[in-house]
Amino acid sequence: MNEIDEYMQKHLPPHHQEIVTIVRTLMREEAPEAQETISRGSPAWKAAKLLAIISRSKTHITLAFTRGAEFTDPHGLLEGKGKTTRHVRLKDPTKIDKEALRAYIHQALTLDHE
């Protein structure tokens, strides 16, 4: 069991664990070189720099992209007004737009490689 598995068991209810499992799978598929880690107390993915980080709330999981403000967003799912990050709120594992998340992960990797 790695540190992300331990985090999930300790901190997340089952429906949020399912959401994080989906995100982990997408990250492995789209960004196989990215390393899963714990950053700032939360699950995160890092390549050359931090790509994305997850945070939890009572009602949802937030997947924040560290350079999301630079993304194009044809899916219209990104939220936030900061200078650098944008996030997606994930509430229901059955309604996750996997294609949108794949596109965001791809953009995060492209920016990371620049």
HURA-V827564 format. One record per backbone hydrogen bond with DSSP energy under -1.0 kcal/mol. CO is the residue of the C=O (numbers start at 1). NH is the residue of the N-H. E is the energy in kcal/mol with one decimal. If there is no record, write none. Layout:
co=[CO:CO]
nh=[NH:NH]
e=[E:E]
//
This chain:
co=[2:3:4:5:6:7:8:13:14:15:16:17:18:19:20:21:22:23:24:25:26:27:31:35:37:39:42:43:44:45:45:46:49:51:52:53:55:60:61:62:63:64:65:65:67:68:79:84:86:87:88:90:92:96:97:98:99:100:101:102:103:104:105:106:107:108:109]
nh=[6:7:8:9:10:11:12:17:18:19:20:21:22:23:24:25:26:27:28:29:30:31:34:46:44:42:39:54:37:51:52:35:47:66:45:64:62:57:90:55:88:53:68:86:70:71:87:69:65:79:63:61:95:98:101:102:103:104:105:106:107:108:109:110:111:112:113]
e=[-2.2:-2.1:-2.6:-2.4:-2.3:-2.9:-2.0:-2.3:-2.0:-1.3:-2.5:-2.3:-1.9:-2.2:-2.9:-2.2:-2.4:-2.7:-2.4:-2.3:-3.0:-2.7:-2.0:-2.2:-2.6:-1.8:-3.0:-2.9:-2.5:-3.1:-1.3:-3.5:-2.6:-1.8:-2.6:-3.0:-2.9:-2.0:-3.3:-2.2:-2.0:-2.3:-1.9:-1.5:-2.0:-1.6:-2.5:-3.1:-3.2:-3.0:-2.6:-2.5:-1.9:-1.5:-2.2:-2.7:-2.1:-2.3:-2.8:-2.5:-2.1:-2.5:-2.4:-2.4:-2.5:-2.0:-1.9]
//
